[in-house]
Amino acid sequence: MIEANTRAWWRATLALCLGSFLVFINLYAPQPLLPGLKETYGVSTLGVSLVMSVATLSLAFALLVFGPLSDAIGREGIMRITLLLAGGCSLALAFAPTFESLLALRLVQGFVLGGLPAVAIAWMGDEFDKPALLSAVGLYIGANSLGGISGRVVGGAAADIGGPTAAFLAVGVMTLVGGAVFWRLLPTSQAFRPQRFQLRTAVNGLAGHLRSPVLLAAYALGGINFLIFINQYSYITFRLADAPYQLAASSLGLVFLTYLGGTVGSTLSGRLAQRFSPAACMCVGVVILMLGTAITLADSLVLIIAGLTVNAFGFFLAHSLASSWVGRYAQGARGSASAMYLVFYYVGASLGGFWLEPFWQWAGWRGVTLGSWLLLSVTLVIALGLWRFERRAAQQAAHDTVARR
């Protein structure tokens, strides 16, 4: 097993962070373009949000394929090949002639983008010992947030220069170059033991994860939190593109620098989990997300940015810990268990527009805030339940230790 802070750990963690960074550049580059696309194609806010939703939904479906498949054939090849295919899709998106063809290509791109997230944490679970896993997951998810930031900043800046074509070309070239580096850098797995792929076994494995209350709670927490967090960013672009702010695409891209709060939150998550209860830290993350949402109600652009930064910190803190929770408590078929977490995560993202759109139509951003608080209250209850489980498990372990003596 690879130990934390060794040379092998740094090389593997750097490779996976690079891969994560590239995945999320591709996934989120179109988000600051949504107000412009809405006007260009004459579609509604809900219609243009499909640019994001179809990609996240197909990514969620891909996880059901790549997770179980990786348990049978290994994980490195899946990550390497799908990453390069994602870069090719971005190049193709640059030349999409219609809105319908754009959506079709985003559907395909979302599927291939699912390859790396489906198996990366499972790869860590195979190769890293427990302290190394906790630290690596935090850095890996921090790279998620950096990729999300970079995709939006690059997409917005390039769109101001040459429209969506320039944005997709820039992201595609970055992905192909970075994918070649990833291919070279990722070490060969030493601890993976292949399992013969059988459809019934794969289905039973997924069903087993869903029957585990401990895993199901983490799945629901991650999915609902992401439903709120990522779709708040979509609706905030409509708010800030309108009067009195009237921000251009490049400025809307810079708004996503608030994701840096998430980089801090996810990076700290490993240290916090080693000192405190991971489930208690999830509770704190949800409360911070609720607080940040409240701050965004202010009219001041500075306070809106501050609120989004607080949101990102809280969300990624909870998300990092929920992800590592799945790796710790999954009983076998870790690839499938991690994939199922991400299925909930991205299905949540794809459904968020349908949940928040009525609130947006009813009361604008104040409505979005109310809709957010309603669901975040649910995830807070879930996190409290996991904390209670954790304390009971610790008490039972202490009792068993005394009994053996």
Secondary structure, DSSP 8 states (H G I E B T S, - for coil): -B-TTSHHHHHHHHHHHHHHHHHHHHHHTTGGGHHHHHHHHT--HHHHTHHHHHHHHHHHHHHHHHHHHHHHH-SHHHHHHHHHHHHHHHHHHTT--SHHHHHHHHHHHHHHHTHHHHHHHHHHHHHB-HHHHHHHHHHHHHHHHHHHHHHHHHHHHHHHHHHHHHHHHHHHHHHHHHHHHHHHHS---SS-------HHHHHHHHHHHHH-HHHHHHHHHHHHHHHHHHHHHHHHHHHHHSTTT---HHHHHHHGGGGHHHHHHHHHHHHHHHHS-HHHHHHHHHHHHHHHHHHTTSS-HHHHHHHHHHHHHHHHHHHHHHHHHHHHH--S-HHHHHHHHHHHHHHHHHHHHHHHHHHHHHHHHHHHHHHHHHHHHHHHHHHHHHHHHHHHHHHHHHHHHHHH-
